[in-house]
Amino acid sequence: MKKQALKKYLLVLNLFLVIVFLGFTKNVRGEEVAKLLDINLKNATLYDYDTKENVDFTSDKDVYLIKQNSSGISSLTIKNVSDGASYTINGEEKSSVDIDYSKFLSKITVKSGDNTKNYYFIYQKSDGTIPLIQKSSENESHVKIAEDMLKTWKNREDSDKKNMYRLPYWSLFMSKATDIDLSDGYVSDPEKDTYSQATVYSRNILQLIMLGYNPYDFGESHMNLVEGLRSLESKETKLYGAWGNNVWTLMALRACGEEIPYELVDYVRTSDLYNLGMGTDIAGWALSALKGLIPESEILKAAVTLKEKQSTTGHWGNMDSDGCIITGFVGAGINLEYLNFNNNDILQLMSDSWLEQLNKQLSESNPNHEMFKDMIIALGDVIHGNNVWQRYILDENKWDKLIQEATVLSVKYPNNLGLSSALKQAKSDKEKIGTGKSYFTLYDEVAKLNTSYQEKVHFGIKYDGLIEPIEGKHYYVKITENETENETHGWHQKVGFFVSKKECPLNQYGTICLVDKDDINYDDYTFEYMYWDASRTTDPTKVYGKDIKVKILCFVENDNWIDDDDQANYTANCKVVNWGPISLDGTKPVLALSLDKNAYDENNSLNLNVTGKDKIFAKASDKASGICNILYQTNDGEWVTVYDAAKDDKIDVDNDCGLLEKEVEIPVSSDATTMNVKVIDVAGLETISSVSLTRNPAFSSEPITKLIKESISDLTWNILFQGTEVQSVNNGETTLEASSYDVNIEAGTLTLKKDYLSTLEKGEHLITINFTKNGEPIEAKLTAKLIIKGNTEFSQEVVNAINAIGVVDLTKEEKIKEARKAYDELTSEQKALVSAETLKVLTDAETTLETLKVEAKKAEEEKAKAEADKKVANEVSSKINAIGVVDLTKEEAIKEARKAYDELTSEQKALISAETLKVLTDAEKAFKTLKEKSEQSIGQVHVIIENSTYSKSKGAKWDGILVDTWVDLKEDSTMMNCIKRVLEDKGYTQTGADQGYISEINGLAQYDGGTYSGWMGTLNDWFTNAGFDNYTVRNKELQSGDEIHVMYSCVGLGADLGADWNDKNTSLIGLAFSTGKLDKSFTSDTKDYILSVSKKLQELLFHQQLIIKTLR
């Protein structure tokens, strides 16, 4: 993990611990507190365990370091605890203990009621060693025991060692932990795994990284397993599931260099680390997985807890559980002697308890690795001194080593664009969090050139001697076409696979079954399982999809029968073969109709109770080929297409699947009584749904409901009867006489007669119209509330509404609108009863409201402008403040900041503080000074460009020395821009300088002189091992008086220029000085010389010539 990430996690976790500690120790009335308040140390000093700083004891900290002052006896004494609390030291009821540094630590437990608090005091000797902390590989006795326990494992037959498919992933982890040679072995294939949970992704990722493969881009399918793992992260909790999913995810993400959610670390720290319900396996894994992510004090507390869970026999469960604990303690860096039990060495106890069982299982013909996998890993970890998964955490050292190797290879293979691109990206990403993909992309490129970076293994299982089924001989295929008049677009309804005696080789029988993956366990397919009388058919009726590839397990038997019952359990002689692709869809699409797009039910009849733009909704779905067309038919008329996948969604149905779900609206005409809807999928299969359409009666216009008592007349309502008839009319619960109203279905009216209405009292009358359809009553009804009042009452209601307006503000808009509406609906006689003063109250309120709305809008616009000005000003301030420390790279940033400021309005400029503006002006002044300084010459370098290896007679555009001149050095000079500048000054062309590699100079390009030809360069006669851009004045790699020599090479990456990457000879063949005289002639064998120079000498330049120019 990057240092920034580690710092981040430790900071957050420490903050979390403080919060939790405060939360648990808050004293609520009536609650008993358990605290150790003070201690006394004799001949020892107290330190904070994590910071190693000398501190005084406080109750807030629970893990300390006790360092022995001298060789005398040290002691720890409890001085004070919280009122009423009891205490123990190392489980004993006493207040003092003499410190025995061989006992590793003391634990003080304070208890009050139900509250318990533990304090840990870790021992440190006077020489600085902490007995509790020791790498297991430093304990020779433990290493010897581990090696002895692994002898049978390591002495297995090579064929067994190579078969890491026996227990997928775990066999590899065991082999890696114990340094088994993996070459030419068989491991599980990630492309053929079933990814049901995070542990599956994690184990595949860890396997690939251990083998040297890229988990971001693996196999022919270019699997991105890291992306797959990340997709399982819960958006709410940031976790990856139950059981071991989270701790395995943590190990995998650390190996990938991925950014790790704090929530994941915290869950593993608080839950998995103390998960003792799973036989302590998860807790052991978590102990090593968290190393380096949480404070060491937290690791130690968990280790003590696990130690205390040791059973009365010294174990934590079975062999695997013990192995998980051992590997956890090794990964945490804790001395395994801390786990010694009843004076028995813990590793010797493991050997005494498990070695016989381990050897017995390993000696079996088909050993079950599941029974001892964690113990094997633990023993390998003991020898290495760290956990096998920890060894593959992507850290700074791995980054540095890979970049160093890639840099060397980039010099050796300068034209490898994949390597150079990956190296450039990796250097850019190295210090960033979550850039593992960049690391492994570079790793892939390095592995192509340095084969030691990848294990040579086979992904998948190997079975020899199996008969390869041949289509038409061992089996045949029968394809069923779709029985439909619609176009099938290349889809089929069914495919069947058949085997019979005549399709098999002479005197052999065949059977077939379908399997879902290549890497099946052939042991499961015995003679008994596969054998059939004479023939067998397999019909994949449940298999559907586009371009599916069917996996067939074909069994060919050499005998006519199974002649021994025992043979029934033997593995069948079978082979998985792929057949296809073929597009299969034997399932018709599904269709649902509804009036409500949010509620689709099985409907035989739809009641269209909405007038006007009638419509229904149709939802079609399909499992394989997808939706092609949706059509509808009204009253058995013509079919009308409402959806065409090719036209509406631009789907190429001849090559692609349609949508698996499509929802459409279907218009319904006013005369429609039945509706048929058809959906056709791309495979040509169709489904038709039919519904009858009914409509409720409805008012076709808003019914008049207000009547003036003084002027009652007939009242007519307009009705859409929709095929219904009026059964009765009620006023409240009273049924009207038929003479009280007239019904005209053709005209669509119902009229309440004047004679009846005149009998009604003033007030409200609920009129209900009941209907029948086809002679049967229906539930649908129409109701209207009839209001009968006098003119005075109608006008008084309006006066009351106007007077209720009150003081006008913006909240009164609805009241004013309602009062105006009520007034406008009055008759002329009723309006005359409203006084002019009252009407003026209404009109004044309307005028005031409009004024207030204008003012509010203006205020809102001014507020919006002020906020916009502030936002723009803040953006400009941010640009200015983002300039930072001024150097020559900040020119554009300064210009952009000045441009942004100058484009501000005067109001916006006023929002820029004087301090911020000063930052800009100071930056401009500083940049101007730097610019002027950078353009000053600080010396010169000698640049030579020549082609001495590829003559014009052999086809070169030119040969000899092209450039031999001195170039001025400036502050921003690099080896590359010096070369580029001199070529431009001389009028010569070049290609690639701006991209970091020169591939052509004045028409002479790489590959012109052969497969390995191209331009190379030396600086002071040394071949550069990085790009020319990396040698700069600023980093002092380029200095005045240096010589840059660019040369064309034709052979062996510069071998014809003195570059021998394998020769370590550092001798010189020439040495020249700008002044002075040597006391003897220069030879390569002579190492000592005296140089005589003038007393007035101010500067001395020298130039060496090397025999081998690749060693610096």
N, C-alpha and C positions, 0 to 999 in steps of 0.2 A: 504494500500500500504506500502511496505517496506520503511524504512527511506532512504535507498540509492536511491530508485527510486524517492521519493519525492524530495530529494535534486537535483537529476539529472534534473527533470522536471523544478523545480524552476530556476536552473542555466541556462538552455537552454532558458526558456521563458524570463528571465530577460535580457539575451544577445539579444534576438530577439527584445525586447522592446526598448533597447538602439539603435539598428540598425534602427528600424522603426522611432524612434523619430528623430535621426540624418537625416534620409532620408527626413522627412517631413519639417524639419526646415532649410535645406540647402538653402542659399539665392542666387537665380539665378537673374541675372540682369533683372530688370523690374518687379520682383515678390515682392509683399508686404508681410511683415513678421508680424505675430501677436504674441507678447511675453509680458509676465509680467516680468519686469526686476528687480523690487525691491519692498519690502513691509516694513511696520513698525508695530511692535506689542507693545501694552501697557499692562502692568501687565499680560504678558503671555510669554511662551517660545515655540520656534518652534522645532519640532522633525520630523525626517523621519518616515513615518507611518509604513513602513515594518520593519525597524531595531529598531525603538524606540530610536534612538540615537539623541542627541542634534545636530542640524545642522544650518547652515546659508542658507537663501533662494537662490535657483538658478533656472533659467528658465527651466533647463533640467528635473527637478522633477515636477510632477503635483499633487501629493497627499501628504499632510503634516498633522501632528498632532499639534494642538495648545493647550498647557496645561496652565491652569489658575495658576498664581503664588500665589495669595492670594484671599481673599474674596471680594476684590474691583472690580470695573468695568474694564473689559478688552476690548480692541478694536483692530481692524485690519484695516490698512490704506494702500492704493495703493500709493507707492512713485513714480514709474516710469514704463512706458510701452514703447514699440517700437514706433518709429517715426510714427506719423499719425494714430495710432491705437486708437480705442474707447474701452470702457470697461464698465462692469456692475458688481455689487455685488448682488448676489441672484436675478438677473433679473432687478435690479433697477440701473439707471444711477447715481451712486454716488461713491465717492472715499474712504469712510470710513464707518465702521459699528461697533456698540457696540456689543460685543459677548454675545448672549443669549444662554447659554449652554443647554436650553431646546429645541433649534431649531436644534440641532445635528451637523450642519456644515454650512460653507459658501462656495459658489461657485463663483469664479471670472472668467468672460468670457472676453477675449480680442479678438477684431475683427479688421482686416485690409483688406479691399477689400473682396475677397472671402475666405480669410483665417481666421479661428477661432480656438482659443486655450482655453481650460478650465483648471482651477486650483481648487483643492478641499482642503479645510482646515477643518479637522475633529476636533471637540471639545473634550477636556478632562478636567474634573474637577480637582481641586487641590488635591482631595483625590485619584486620579488615575483612577476613573471610566470614561468610555467613553460612553456617553448616547446612541450613535448610535448602540452600540453592547450590546445585551441582549438576553438571551435564552427566547423563548416564554413561556416556562413552568414556568418561574420565575414571570410572570405577572398573578397574581391570577384572575384579572378581565377577561383577555382574556381566561384563562383556563375555567372559569365559563361559558362564552358565548359559547365556543366551546362545552362544555359538554351539554349545553341546546340544542344547534342545533342538536346534535347527538342523542337525546333521542328517537325519533321515529325510527331512524336507528337501535339503540341498542335494542329497545323493539319489534322488529319484531318476528314473529313466528320462532321457532327453525328450522322448515322445510325450511323456506326461508333463514335463516342464513347458513344452511348446503348446500344449492344449490348455490355453487360458480361457477357453470357451466353456470349460467344465462348470465353472461358477462365474458367469459373466461379471466383469468389472472387478469383483473381489479377487479373483485369481491374479489379475494384473496388479492390483494394489499390493497383494502379498508378495508377488514376484519383485516389484519395485522396492518394497521395503527391505527385502532380503538379498538384493543384488543378483537376481537370477538373470542369465543371459536370455534376452527376449527375441533375438534374431531368428527370423523365419518361423515365429510362433503365430498362433491363431487367437485373435481377440474378437470380442463382440463388435458388431457393426452398428454404429449409431444411426445409420440411414435405415436400418431395419428394426429399430426398437419401437416399442409402443409407449408414447409419452403421456402417461396418466397423471403424473404429479411431479413436483419440483425435484424430488430425489432422483428421478430418472434422468432429467436434464443434467442435474449436478454430477452424477456419477459418470455420465458420458463426457461432460466437459473435463472433469478431472482426469479421466482416462486419456482423452486426446492430448491434453497438455503434458501428461507424463510421457506420452509417446512422441511428443514433438510435433503435434499437428494443431491446426488452427481451429479453435471452437467457434469462431465467427464465420468461417467459410470452409465447410468440410464436404468432401466427396463430390460425386458427379452432380448431385442435386444442390450443391453449394449451401448446405445447411448452416443456418446461423443459430446454434444451440443457445447462445447467450441471449439472443433476442427471444427465443422460445421460453427460456427460463424467466426472463423479465416479464413476459406477458402474463405469468401466473401471479405476479405481485398484486395483492389487494390494494385497490385505490384508497380504501379507508384506513386499513391497519398497516399497510406496507409489508405485510407478512406473506408467507408462501404455503401455508397449510398446517396440518397437524403433525404429530409424532416427530420424526427426525427431519422433516422437510426444511425447517428454518436453519438448523445447524449445518446441514449439507449445503444449502444454498449459500450460507456464509462462507464455507470453505471454497466453494466453486467461484464465487464472486471475487474473493481475495486472490485466487489463482489467476483470474482473468484481469485483475487490475481494475475492476469495475468500481464505480462509486457505490457505497453501501449505505442503505437507509439507516438512520439512527435507530428507528423503531425496530429494525431487524436485530441490530447489535444488542439493544436493550432487552428484547424478548429472549434471546439466547442467554444473555447475562442473568436475567431474573427468573426465567422459567426453565430453559433447558439445562442450565448449569446446576440447578438444584432438582432436576427431574429424577427422582430416585424410584419412581414407580415402574420404569422400564428396565429394571435390572441394572441400573446405573450406566447402561451403555451410552445413552445420549449425554449424560453428565460428563462422562469421560471424553467424548468427542468435543463437547463444548469447551472443556478446560483448555485443550490445545488450540481450538479454533479461535478463542478470544485472546490468546497471547498476543500482546502488542496492540490490542484494540481498547482494552480497559486498564485502569490502574493496577499495578502489580499487587497492591493490597487486596483488591477484590479477588484476584486469582488465588492468593494465599488463603483467604477466608473460605472460599469454596473448596480448596484442597483439604483444609482442616475438617470441613463438614464431611467430605468423602472418606477421609481417614476414619472418622468416627462411625461411619456406616459399615466398617469392616466387621464381619460376623465373628462368632466365637471360634471359628476354624481358621480365621485369617483371610477369608475369601469375601467376594462381593456377589457371588452367584456361581454360574457355570464357567467353563473355560473362556468363552467369549466375553462374558462380563468382566472377568479378571483382566483379560487382554485390553478391554476398553479403558479400564482404570489405569493400567500400566502405561498405555500409550498417551493418555491424558496427562499423567504426571511427567512423563518424559517431555512431552510437548510444552508443558508449563515450565520446564527447567527446574523442577523440584527434586531434591535428593531422594532417590528411591528408598534409601535406608530409613526414611521417615515412616515408611509403610511396614517396617519390620514388625513382626507379631510374636509376642511372648519370647523375645530374644531370638526368634528365628528370622534369618535373612529372607526378605520377601521374594527374591528371585529363586532362592533355594527352595522356598515353600512352593512356588509355582512348579518347579521341576519335580519335586517329590510328589505333588498332587496330580500333575497333568502329563508328564512326559510319557509314561507307559501308555496312557490312553491315546495320546497324540501319535506315538509310533505305531500303535496297533491300527488306528484308522488309516494312517498313511500306507501301511503295508497291504491294505485291502486292494482287490483288483479294480474297484471303482470307488475310491474314497470320496466321502461326502465332505467337501471343503467347508461347507456351511458350519460344520461342527467346531472348527478350530481357526477360522479365518482371522478373528481379531487377535488371538494369541500369537499367530505367526507374524502379523503386522507389528504387534507390540515388541516381540523379540528382535525384529529387524530395527525397530526404532531405538531400542536400548543400545544396540551396537553403533548406530549412527549418532545418537545423542540428540535427536529431534524427531518429530513426527513426520511420517511419510508425506502427508498432505501439506504440512507446513513447508516442506522443502520446495514446493512448487508455487508458493506465494509469489506473486509478481512484485518485486521490490526494486529499490534503486540499483542494487548490485546487478540484477539480471538485466535491467535497462542498459546500464553502462557496458556490461560485457557484450550484449548484442550489438549495440551501436559501435563499439570498438571493432568487433569482428566484421560488421557490415562496412565500416570505413576502410578497413584493410582490403576487403573484397572489391569495394568500389574503385580503388586505385588499380587493382589487378584486372578488373573488368570495367573499364570506364564507359563502355558503350552499352552496358546493361541498364536500359531505361527503367525497367521494373524495380531493380535494386536501388538506383539513384533516387527515384521518386519516393519509394517507401522509406528510404533513409532520411530524406529531407523532411518528410511528414513526421517521422518518429522523433527527430531532433526537435521539431516544433512542438510536439505533443508531450514530450518526456516529463515535463514538470506539471502537467495538468492532471486533474483527477478524472478517472473514468476513461482513459485513453488506451485500454487494453487492445482494442481492435487495431490501432495503429501499430502496437508492439507486435502482435501476431501476424500482421500483414508483412512487416519487415522480416519476422522470423521465417515465414514461408519463403521469401526471396533468398535469405541466407541459406536455408536448408536445401535449396535447389543447387547451390554451389558448394556447400560443405555438407556432405551426406551424413556426417556424424551427428548432425542436429536432429535427425529423425530416426526412430527405431524402425527397422525393416521387418514389419509384421504383416500378416494377412488379416483383413477385416472380414470375418465370416468363418464358418466352420468348413472343415475339409473332410470329405468322405471318399475313400478310394473304392474302386471296384463296383460302382453303381452303374446300372445300365441306363444310358441316356435314351429316354423315350423319343421316338420318331413319329411325327404326325403322319397318319395314314397307315402306320405299321403297328405301333403299340397302342394307339388310340385314334379315334376319329371324332370329328366335331360336327354337330348338326345345329344350324342356325335357323331360327324361326322368324320369318318376316312379320311385321305388324299387319294384321288384317284390318285394313282401313282404306277408305277411298281418298283420304287426305294424303298430302305429300309427306313422306317420312324423313326426308333430309339425311338419309344415310344411317338412321337409327334402326335397331332391331328389337324385337319383343323378348326373345329368349335365346340362349345358347346352351346346348347340351353336350357333355363329353361322355364318350362311350368306350368301353373296352370289352372285347370278347375274345374267345380263344383264337379265332382266325386272324385277329389283328396282332397277336403276339408272336414272337419267334417260336420256332418248332419246339414242342414239348414244354411250353411255358404258359403260365396263366397270368392275367393282368387284372388289376383293380385300380380304381381311381377315387380320390376324394379331393375336395377343395381345401386349401389352407389359406391363412390370411397373411403369411409372411414367409420369406425365404429361410430365415434362421430358426426353423422349428427344431424341436428336440426329437430326433429320429427314434430315440429310445421309446417314445410314447407310441410309435406306430409298429406294433408287433405283427407277426403272422396272423395271430388271432383277430386283431383289430382290422387288418386290411384284407384278409382272405375272403373270397366269395366263390360260390359254386362254379359258375362258368363265365359269368359276365357281370358287369356292374356299370350302372349309369350314374352320372352326376349331373343334376339339372340346377344350375344356380339361379333359381327363380327369384331369389331375394337380392341378387346382385344387380345394381343398376347404376348408371352414370356414363359420362362421356369419356371415350377412349380409355376404358378400364382395361387393366391387364390382369387376367385371371391366373392365379397360382394353382397349378395342378400337382398333386402328389401322386405319382404313378408308380405302382408296384409290379414288378415282373418276377415271377417265381420260377425257379429252375425245375422244380419237381411238379408232378401232377397232384400231389396231395401232401398234407402234413402228416408224416408217418410216425411222429412221436408227440405225445401230448406236451412234453417239455418244450418242443419247438414253438409252441403257440406263444411263448413269452419271449422268443428271440426277436431281435430287431429285424424288420422286413427289409428286403433289398429294394429300396425305393429312392426316388429322386424328385426334387421339386423343379418344375419347369414353368416358365412364364408363357402364357398364350395371350395374344391380343396385339394391339388394342382393338376394342370394339365398343361401339356406343349401344348400351342396353337400356331400354325403358319399357318395362312391361306393365307399368302402373298408370292407370288413367288419371288425368288431373281431377282435382276436387273443386267444386263450385258452390258458393253460398250467396244468397240474395237477401237484401234487407233494406228497410227504409232508413235505418240508423247505421252509419259506417262504424260506430263503436260497439254495435251489438248484432252479430250475425247468428241467427238461429236457423233450425230446419223449418222453413216456411212453405206451406202449400198455398197460402193466401196472404196477400198483402193489402192492408187497408190504407188507401191513399187519402189521408184526412187533411192534406195541405192543398189548398187551391192554388191556381196560377201555374207556376213552373214546376210541374210534377216530375219526379225522378225517383229512381231506385238505385241502390248501390250493389255492385257485383264484385265479389272477391274470388279470384281464381288462384289456386296453388298447385304446384307440381313437385315431385321429388327428384326428377332426373333431368329430362331434356329441357324443361322450362316452358313457359307460356308463349305460344306463337300467335294465336288469334282469339278474340272474343267477339261474338256476334249476338244480335238479338232479333226477335221476330214478334210482331204484335198481331194478335187476332189471326194467326196462321197466315200472315202476309209474307212478304219477301224478307229474307235474312239481310240484316244491315250490319256491316263491320264497324264496331266501336273501338277496337284496338288491333293494331297490326305491329308486331314487334319490329319488323324490318323497317317500316316507315316511321313509326312513332318513337322508338327508342334506338333506331339505327343499329339494330343487332343483325349480324350476318348469320342467319339461322342455318345456312348450309355448312358453317364451320364452327359456330359457337352455340352455347346453350342460351335459352331465353331466361327471363327472370323467373325465379322460383315462386314468386308471389306478385300478383298484379291486381290492383283495385281500380275500377272504372265506375263512372256515373252513366246511367242509361236513361234517356228521356222517355217520358210516358205521355202519349197523346190523350186528349180529354175523352176520346171514345174507346180507349183500350180497355178490354175486359180480361184478356189473358196475355201473358208475357212468357216467351221461351228464350232462354239464354244458353248459348253454346260456347264452351271453351275447348280449343284445340291446342295440344302441346306440339313441340317441335318434332316429336316422333310420330305425329299424325293421330295419336289417340285423342278421343274426344269424350266430353261429358255434357249432357243437356239437362238443365233444370227448368221446370215450368211452374208458374204461379198464376193464380187467378187474382184479378185486381178489383178491389172494391173501394168505394169512397163514402165518407160520411157527408150528410147534408151540412150546408154551411150558409151563413149570410153572404150574399154576393156583394153587398155594400154595407157600410156601417149603419145599423138600424137606428131610427129616430126613437129616442127614449124620453124626451122631455115634452110634456103637454101643458098648455096653459088652460086652466080651469074655465076661464071666461070665454074661450074660443075653441072648444074641442070639436074636431071633425074626424072623419075616417083616417085610420093610421095604417099605411101599407109598408110592409117589409119585403125586400127582395131576397129570394132564397134559391140556392143551387140544391135541387132535390136529389140529384145523383141516383135516380132510379128508385127513390123512396116515395112514400105517401104519408100524409099527416094522419096520425091515429087520433090525437086529441090535443087540446090546448088547455093548460092549467094556469090559474092565477093563485099562486101559493099552492094550497092543497085542494082548491076548488076547481072542478072541471067545468069549462065553459060549455054553454049550450052550443050546438052546431050553428044556430042562427046568429051567434055573436060574432062570427068571423066567416070570411070567404077564402077559399084556396083555389089558385089557378096554377096548376103544375106546368102547363105549357108556357105561361107567361113568367113563371118562376116568382109568384107573389103570394103572400098571406096578408089579408086585410082584416084588422080589428075594427068593427063597425062603431059609428058614432053613438048609436043608441046604447050600446053596451058601455062604451068608455064614459058616457055622461053619468052613468050610475056610480062610477068609482069615486071614492073619497080622495081628498088631497093626501099626498104621501107617496110612499114607494110600494110598487106592486111587482113581484117577481113572476114574469110570464115565462112558462116552459112549454115548448112545442115537442111533442112525442111523435115518433115515426114508426112505420112498418116497412118491410121490404119483402116482396113476394108473399104478402099476406101475413108475415111473421113479425112481431115486435122486435126492434133492435135497441141496443143500449144507447146509441148515439142520440143526443138531444140538443136542442138549441134553447138558450135562455137569454133573456134581456130584462134589465131592471127598469121598469116604467116609472117615471117620476112625474107626478101631477101636482102643480102648484099654481098660485095666482101670480099676476105680474108683479105685485109689490114684493112677494117673497123672493122671486127670481132676482129682482133688482137689489134687494137688501143683501142677498148673499154676495153680490159683486161689491157693494159698498163695504161690507165686512172684510172682504178679501183685500180691497184697496187700503182700508184703515189699518189692516194687520201688517202692512209693509214696515211701518215705523221708520227709524233712522236708516237712511240708505247707505249701505256699504256693499262691497263686492259679493258678500255672502247672500245678498237679498235678490240676486238675479232671477232665480227660479220663481220666487214669490211674485216678483214684478211681472214676469212672463205669464204666470198663471192668472194673475189679476187682469192683465190685458186680454188674454184669451177669453176669460169669462165675460168681460165687458163686451167684446166684439160679437159674442154669440147671443147677446140679448136682442130682442126685437126692438123696433123703433119705439113702441109704447113703453117697453121696459127701460130703455136707455133714457127716456124723458124723465123717469123717476129718479135718476141718479143726478145729484146736484152738480152745478158747475164747479163748486169748491172741491167736491170729492174727486171729480174727474181731473181737476188741476193737480190734486195730490198724486194721481197716477202719472200724468204727463211730466210733472216735475221730477218724480222718482226716476222715470225713464231717462230724462235729460241728465240728471245727476249721475245715474249709473253709467251712461256713455262717457261722461267726463272722467269718472273714476277709472274706467277701463282704459281710456287713452293714457291717463297718467301712469297707471300700473304698467302698461306696455312700454312706455318710455323709460320708467325706472328699471324694468327688466332688461331692456336693451342696453341701458347705461351700465347695469351690473354685469351683463354679459361681456360688454366691451372691456370693462375694467378687469374682469377675470381673464379675458383673452390677452389683454396687454400684459397682465402679470405672468401668464403662461409663456408668452413669447419672450418676455424679459428674463424669466427663469431659464428658458432654454439657452438664451445667449449667455447668461451668467455661467451656466453649466459648461458651455463650449469654452469659455474663457478659463474657467477653473480647471478644465480638463487638460489644458496645455501642459501643466506640470513643469518638471525641470526642463529648462530650455537647452536643446542641442540642435544640431543641423537637421535632424530628422523632423523637427517640429515646424518647418516652414509652412506647410499646407495648413496645419492646425491653426497657426497664428493668423494666416491670411483669411481662413474661413471665419475665425472668430471676429476679426476686424470687419470683414464684409457683412457678417450678421449684425454687428453693432451699428454700422453705418446705415443699414437698411431699416433700422428702428425709427418709429415716429418720435417726435419730441416727448410725448407723454410716456412712451415706452422707455426711452433713454433715461427719463427721470427715475425710473424704477430700478436702474442699475446702480448699485452702491459705488461710492468713490473708491472703496478698497478694491472692488472687483475690476473697475475700469483701470485702476493702477496696475493690476496684475497684467492686463493686456498691454498697456504702454510699456511697462518694464520688460515684458517678454519681447516686444518689438525691438527695443533698444538692445537687449541682450543678444537676440538673434542677429541683428545687424553687426554687432561687434564680432560674434563668432564667424559670421559669413566672411567678413573682411579678413579675419585671421586665417580662415581655412583656405582662402585664395592666395595666401602668401606662400612662397616656396620655402620649404624647410630642408632642401637638399636635392640630390638627384640619385636615380638608380639607372644602371646600365641594362638596356633591353636588347637582346639578340634574338632574331627569328630566322631560322634556317632549315633547309631540307638537304641533308647530306646522305640520306639513305635510299632515296627513290629518284633516280636520274630521269632527265627529260628523254633520254634515249629509250627508257623503258615505259614511257607514257606519261610522265609527270608534266603538269602545266608549267612548272618552273623548278629549278634546283639551285643550290648554293645558298648564300646569305642574302636574305631579303631586307632585313633591318639590322643595323648595328649603330645604336645611338644612345645618348643619355636623355632621360626624361625627368622633368621637375617633379618633386614630391610635394604633396599638400596634405593638410590634416585629414582629408577624406580619401586619400589615395589607397588603393588596394592593388595587389599584384595583377588582378584582372583588368581594372580600369586603366592601369599604366599600359598594358598590352593593347587594349582597345584604342587608347588615345594616340599611341604612336602609329598604329595602322591607319587611323583616320587622318592624322597629320600628313602621312606619306601618300594618301590616296588609295590605299589597299583595302580590299573587302575582307570581311570575316562573318562567320555565322555562329551564333550560340553564346556569345559573351554575356548577353543579358540573361540567359537562362542558366548560367553557371558552368557551361562546358563548351569550349570552342571546337567545332567539328569541321570548319573550313577556313582557310586563309588564302586570299588572293586566287581562288579557284582550285586549290589543292585540298581535297576533302578526305575525311576518314573513309576507309575501305577502298580508296583509289589504288593503294599500293598492296592490297591483299586483305584477307579476312580479319587480321588483327592490326591493321594499319590505322594510324590516327595521330593526333597532336598530343604531345606530352610536354611537361615543363619541369625545369629545376630552378631552385632558388639557392644561389650560392653553391651550385653544383650538387645540391641534394634534390632528388625527385620528391615532389610534394606528395603527401599522403592525404591531402584534403583538397577541396576545390580552390581555385585561384582566389575566389572571393574571400576565403578565410584568412588570407595573409594581408594584414592591414597595418597602416601606420598607428592606428589607435590601439591595437592589441600588441604593438611593438614587434610583430612578426616580420614587418617590412620596414627597413631603415635606410637612411642615406648611405650610399656607397654599395648597396646590395646589387647583385647581378641576377637578372631574370633571363633565362635562356629557354625559348620555346622551340621544340624540335619535332620533326616528323619521324615517326617510327613505323617500320614495316614488319618487324619480327618480335614475337614473344613479349608484347606489352613493354617495349623499351629495351629488350635484350640487346638490340643492335646499337643502343646508345649508352650502354654501361649499366643498365638496370637488371640486376639479377636478384630476384626476390628470395632465392634460397641461399645465396652466398653471404656469409657473415663477415667478409673481409672489409675492414674499415680503413685500410691504408690509403695514403694520398699518392698521386703520381705527379703532382705539380703544386707549387706554392709560389705566389708572387706578391710583392709589397709595392705600395705606391711610392715609397722612398726608402733609402737605406740599402745596406749590403750585408748578405749572410757571410759568416766566416768560412763556409765551405759550400760546395755545390750540393743542391738538394737531390736526395735519392729516397725511395720509399722505405728503405731499410733503416735509415738514420733518423733518430727521434729527437736529438738535441742539437740546437743551433744558437749562435749568437748573432743578433742583428745590430749593426752599427748604424746610428742615425744622428742627425744634426741636433745640437743643443736647442736650436730654435724650433724644433718640431712641434706643431700644434695638432696635427691630425695624421693618423696612420691608417691606411686602408690595405686590406690583404684579400687575396682570392686563392682558394684552394681548388685543386682538381683531384677528383676521387677515382679510385679504381672501380669500386662498387658504389653507385649513387643512390641506393635505396635505404641505407641505414643512417638514422639521425640520432 
